[in-house]
Each structure stands twice: as structure tokens, then as C-alpha cells.
Amino acid sequence: MKQITVTVIDPVGLHARPATVAVNAASKFKSEINVAFKGREVNMKSIMGVMSLGIPTQSEITISCNGEDEEEAVAAIADVLKAQNIIA
């Protein structure tokens, strides 16, 4: 299992647009990919799951990947979210 902890820097948090970016990035991989916030963990391939966390700006989240392409998944998701100025 690979995981990273990052800070959400989008001024309004992980709302619909950045959540869609995150879900689209995660959906490209075979691995099981989850995002955790305040003790809750959801499937990062589910827009409803990600949105249900209600992640505000300046929050720490943990993205974890488990599967055959976990290394590539963690790196690619982090790169996409950084490129969109969603995480730091």
C-alpha cells in the first residue's frame, strides 16, 4: 500500500470541480484508491463519496492506493491535483 498526506489549498476546499478532477484521475487506475479525512475514508473513484467528506480548504487528507499500479496511481493523482492547484 502506498499513501500520501497532502493539504487542500483550493480556496473553497474539495468542492465539485476539484472533486471531479480527483475522481477522474483515480478512475484511470486498477488499484483500490481511497481518500481519508477526519477519520472517514471513502472510495476516491466515487464522486458522491468524495463530496460526502465535505473537505474544506487547509485540510489534511490522506490518499491511499492498494493494488498492482499503486505506485503510478499515487504519483499521478498527486501530480494532477498539484497541477490544478487543489493540493500543496
GROMACS elastic network, one bead per residue, 0.5 to 0.9 nm:
[ bonds ]
;  ai    aj funct       b0    kb
    1    64     6  0.69452   500
    1    65     6  0.57139   500
    1    67     6  0.72342   500
    1    70     6  0.69248   500
    1    71     6  0.85710   500
    2    63     6  0.84026   500
    2    64     6  0.57163   500
    2    65     6  0.53112   500
    2    66     6  0.65378   500
    2    70     6  0.62649   500
    2    71     6  0.65987   500
    2    73     6  0.89973   500
    2    74     6  0.69468   500
    3    62     6  0.67394   500
    3    63     6  0.54604   500
    3    65     6  0.61544   500
    3    66     6  0.86965   500
    3    70     6  0.88640   500
    3    74     6  0.69142   500
    4    61     6  0.83243   500
    4    62     6  0.55940   500
    4    63     6  0.54351   500
    4    64     6  0.65738   500
    4    74     6  0.74148   500
    4    78     6  0.84601   500
    5    60     6  0.65718   500
    5    61     6  0.55876   500
    5    63     6  0.63706   500
    5    64     6  0.87110   500
    6    59     6  0.82480   500
    6    60     6  0.55250   500
    6    61     6  0.55859   500
    6    62     6  0.64126   500
    6    63     6  0.79895   500
    6    78     6  0.85841   500
    6    87     6  0.63522   500
    6    88     6  0.63333   500
    7    57     6  0.80235   500
    7    58     6  0.58467   500
    7    59     6  0.54505   500
    7    61     6  0.63041   500
    7    62     6  0.88509   500
    7    86     6  0.84774   500
    7    87     6  0.54106   500
    7    88     6  0.55272   500
    8    11     6  0.84940   500
    8    13     6  0.63300   500
    8    14     6  0.70869   500
    8    55     6  0.80263   500
    8    56     6  0.74856   500
    8    57     6  0.53862   500
    8    58     6  0.52216   500
    8    59     6  0.54190   500
    8    60     6  0.63969   500
    8    61     6  0.73459   500
    8    85     6  0.86236   500
    8    86     6  0.57286   500
    8    88     6  0.65270   500
    9    12     6  0.82654   500
    9    13     6  0.68376   500
    9    14     6  0.87746   500
    9    56     6  0.87929   500
    9    57     6  0.54015   500
    9    58     6  0.54915   500
    9    59     6  0.78299   500
    9    85     6  0.69164   500
    9    86     6  0.54876   500
    9    87     6  0.51503   500
    9    88     6  0.62498   500
   10    13     6  0.50567   500
   10    14     6  0.69345   500
   10    15     6  0.87950   500
   10    18     6  0.82295   500
   10    56     6  0.84264   500
   10    57     6  0.57967   500
   10    58     6  0.79712   500
   10    84     6  0.89172   500
   10    85     6  0.63959   500
   10    87     6  0.69135   500
   11    14     6  0.88595   500
   11    56     6  0.82273   500
   11    57     6  0.56192   500
   11    58     6  0.82709   500
   11    86     6  0.85955   500
   12    15     6  0.67028   500
   12    55     6  0.88965   500
   12    56     6  0.63381   500
   12    57     6  0.56833   500
   13    18     6  0.82533   500
   13    54     6  0.80087   500
   13    55     6  0.56776   500
   13    58     6  0.75009   500
   13    59     6  0.79406   500
   13    86     6  0.78682   500
   14    17     6  0.77956   500
   14    18     6  0.56377   500
   14    19     6  0.56220   500
   14    50     6  0.82415   500
   14    51     6  0.74890   500
   14    53     6  0.88434   500
   14    54     6  0.71174   500
   14    55     6  0.53239   500
   14    56     6  0.62884   500
   14    57     6  0.71933   500
   14    86     6  0.74479   500
   15    18     6  0.59070   500
   15    19     6  0.57999   500
   15    20     6  0.85102   500
   15    50     6  0.89574   500
   15    51     6  0.67526   500
   15    54     6  0.74983   500
   15    55     6  0.75235   500
   15    56     6  0.81246   500
   16    19     6  0.50869   500
   16    20     6  0.60499   500
   16    21     6  0.87199   500
   16    47     6  0.82830   500
   16    51     6  0.69885   500
   17    20     6  0.52072   500
   17    21     6  0.64799   500
   17    22     6  0.88546   500
   18    22     6  0.62088   500
   18    23     6  0.86170   500
   18    81     6  0.78825   500
   18    84     6  0.78957   500
   18    86     6  0.66003   500
   19    22     6  0.50295   500
   19    23     6  0.61239   500
   19    24     6  0.85345   500
   19    44     6  0.89081   500
   19    47     6  0.66143   500
   19    50     6  0.64868   500
   19    51     6  0.67556   500
   20    23     6  0.50873   500
   20    24     6  0.60155   500
   20    25     6  0.84934   500
   20    47     6  0.64794   500
   20    50     6  0.88831   500
   21    24     6  0.52389   500
   21    25     6  0.61927   500
   21    26     6  0.86792   500
   21    80     6  0.78083   500
   21    81     6  0.73793   500
   21    84     6  0.83638   500
   22    25     6  0.51823   500
   22    26     6  0.61804   500
   22    27     6  0.85627   500
   22    44     6  0.72404   500
   22    45     6  0.79941   500
   22    47     6  0.86100   500
   22    50     6  0.86639   500
   22    77     6  0.69487   500
   22    80     6  0.77917   500
   22    81     6  0.67528   500
   23    26     6  0.51163   500
   23    27     6  0.59625   500
   23    28     6  0.89075   500
   23    44     6  0.57269   500
   23    46     6  0.63981   500
   23    47     6  0.61086   500
   23    50     6  0.79292   500
   24    27     6  0.51755   500
   24    28     6  0.68441   500
   24    45     6  0.72739   500
   25    28     6  0.58442   500
   25    29     6  0.79640   500
   25    45     6  0.83744   500
   25    73     6  0.83353   500
   25    76     6  0.73793   500
   25    77     6  0.56531   500
   25    80     6  0.70865   500
   25    81     6  0.85743   500
   26    29     6  0.59791   500
   26    30     6  0.87743   500
   26    31     6  0.86838   500
   26    32     6  0.88695   500
   26    33     6  0.66980   500
   26    34     6  0.89387   500
   26    44     6  0.63038   500
   26    45     6  0.56410   500
   26    73     6  0.70485   500
   26    74     6  0.87457   500
   26    76     6  0.85340   500
   26    77     6  0.64509   500
   27    30     6  0.77283   500
   27    33     6  0.86592   500
   27    44     6  0.79975   500
   27    45     6  0.53279   500
   27    46     6  0.86834   500
   28    73     6  0.82690   500
   29    32     6  0.81159   500
   29    33     6  0.84209   500
   29    69     6  0.68029   500
   29    70     6  0.81287   500
   29    72     6  0.84304   500
   29    73     6  0.62371   500
   30    33     6  0.86866   500
   30    67     6  0.69815   500
   30    68     6  0.71104   500
   30    69     6  0.66038   500
   30    70     6  0.83293   500
   30    73     6  0.86383   500
   31    65     6  0.61320   500
   31    66     6  0.53907   500
   31    68     6  0.60732   500
   31    69     6  0.58642   500
   31    70     6  0.58225   500
   31    73     6  0.74780   500
   32    43     6  0.76202   500
   32    44     6  0.84264   500
   32    45     6  0.86106   500
   32    64     6  0.81311   500
   32    65     6  0.56206   500
   32    66     6  0.52186   500
   32    67     6  0.61683   500
   32    70     6  0.81374   500
   33    42     6  0.85675   500
   33    43     6  0.60282   500
   33    44     6  0.55498   500
   33    45     6  0.70451   500
   33    63     6  0.71425   500
   33    64     6  0.56687   500
   33    66     6  0.65676   500
   33    67     6  0.86192   500
   33    70     6  0.82694   500
   33    73     6  0.81820   500
   33    74     6  0.86050   500
   34    41     6  0.63837   500
   34    42     6  0.54047   500
   34    45     6  0.78251   500
   34    62     6  0.81054   500
   34    63     6  0.57551   500
   34    64     6  0.52913   500
   34    65     6  0.65412   500
   34    66     6  0.88153   500
   35    40     6  0.83319   500
   35    41     6  0.55714   500
   35    42     6  0.56057   500
   35    43     6  0.64869   500
   35    44     6  0.56290   500
   35    50     6  0.74408   500
   35    61     6  0.67272   500
   35    62     6  0.55823   500
   35    64     6  0.63854   500
   36    39     6  0.65771   500
   36    40     6  0.54528   500
   36    42     6  0.64978   500
   36    43     6  0.89816   500
   36    53     6  0.83279   500
   36    60     6  0.88980   500
   36    61     6  0.56373   500
   36    62     6  0.50893   500
   36    63     6  0.65068   500
   36    64     6  0.81437   500
   37    40     6  0.54305   500
   37    41     6  0.65065   500
   37    42     6  0.88731   500
   37    53     6  0.68298   500
   37    54     6  0.88930   500
   37    55     6  0.72677   500
   37    59     6  0.80892   500
   37    60     6  0.70697   500
   37    61     6  0.51522   500
   37    62     6  0.68534   500
   38    41     6  0.84063   500
   38    53     6  0.85624   500
   38    60     6  0.86569   500
   38    61     6  0.81241   500
   40    53     6  0.74473   500
   41    44     6  0.89041   500
   41    49     6  0.87151   500
   41    50     6  0.89552   500
   41    53     6  0.83509   500
   41    62     6  0.88733   500
   42    45     6  0.86736   500
   42    46     6  0.78490   500
   42    49     6  0.55505   500
   42    50     6  0.65344   500
   42    52     6  0.86995   500
   42    53     6  0.80857   500
   43    46     6  0.56587   500
   43    47     6  0.86368   500
   43    49     6  0.62879   500
   43    50     6  0.72491   500
   44    47     6  0.72932   500
   44    49     6  0.70653   500
   44    50     6  0.61052   500
   44    63     6  0.82329   500
   45    49     6  0.80737   500
   45    50     6  0.80825   500
   46    49     6  0.50860   500
   46    50     6  0.62611   500
   46    51     6  0.85577   500
   47    50     6  0.52183   500
   47    51     6  0.60187   500
   47    52     6  0.84252   500
   48    51     6  0.51184   500
   48    52     6  0.59353   500
   48    53     6  0.89099   500
   49    52     6  0.51286   500
   49    53     6  0.69022   500
   50    53     6  0.56638   500
   50    54     6  0.76924   500
   50    55     6  0.84343   500
   51    54     6  0.57211   500
   51    55     6  0.77435   500
   52    55     6  0.84198   500
   55    58     6  0.88465   500
   55    59     6  0.66758   500
   55    60     6  0.87809   500
   55    61     6  0.83172   500
   56    59     6  0.59665   500
   57    60     6  0.88393   500
   58    87     6  0.89736   500
   63    74     6  0.74751   500
   63    77     6  0.88469   500
   63    78     6  0.88287   500
   64    70     6  0.84251   500
   64    74     6  0.73196   500
   65    69     6  0.83761   500
   65    70     6  0.51060   500
   65    71     6  0.78550   500
   65    73     6  0.69511   500
   65    74     6  0.64889   500
   66    69     6  0.78973   500
   66    70     6  0.54711   500
   66    71     6  0.88362   500
   67    70     6  0.52695   500
   67    71     6  0.87719   500
   68    71     6  0.82424   500
   69    72     6  0.55591   500
   69    73     6  0.60530   500
   69    74     6  0.87882   500
   70    74     6  0.61316   500
   70    75     6  0.85816   500
   71    74     6  0.55809   500
   71    75     6  0.64263   500
   71    76     6  0.86730   500
   72    75     6  0.52568   500
   72    76     6  0.59374   500
   72    77     6  0.84431   500
   73    76     6  0.52296   500
   73    77     6  0.59798   500
   73    78     6  0.84283   500
   74    77     6  0.53837   500
   74    78     6  0.61298   500
   74    79     6  0.85579   500
   75    78     6  0.52955   500
   75    79     6  0.61115   500
   75    80     6  0.86903   500
   76    79     6  0.50416   500
   76    80     6  0.61275   500
   76    81     6  0.85801   500
   77    80     6  0.52053   500
   77    81     6  0.61401   500
   77    82     6  0.84979   500
   78    81     6  0.52396   500
   78    82     6  0.60074   500
   78    83     6  0.84667   500
   78    87     6  0.78545   500
   79    82     6  0.51686   500
   79    83     6  0.60089   500
   79    84     6  0.86460   500
   80    83     6  0.51063   500
   80    84     6  0.63306   500
   80    85     6  0.87440   500
   80    86     6  0.87425   500
   81    84     6  0.52038   500
   81    85     6  0.63063   500
   81    86     6  0.52210   500
   81    87     6  0.57781   500
   81    88     6  0.84716   500
   82    86     6  0.58536   500
   82    87     6  0.52384   500
   82    88     6  0.62146   500
   83    86     6  0.76801   500
   83    87     6  0.85704   500
   84    87     6  0.79774   500
   85    88     6  0.72364   500
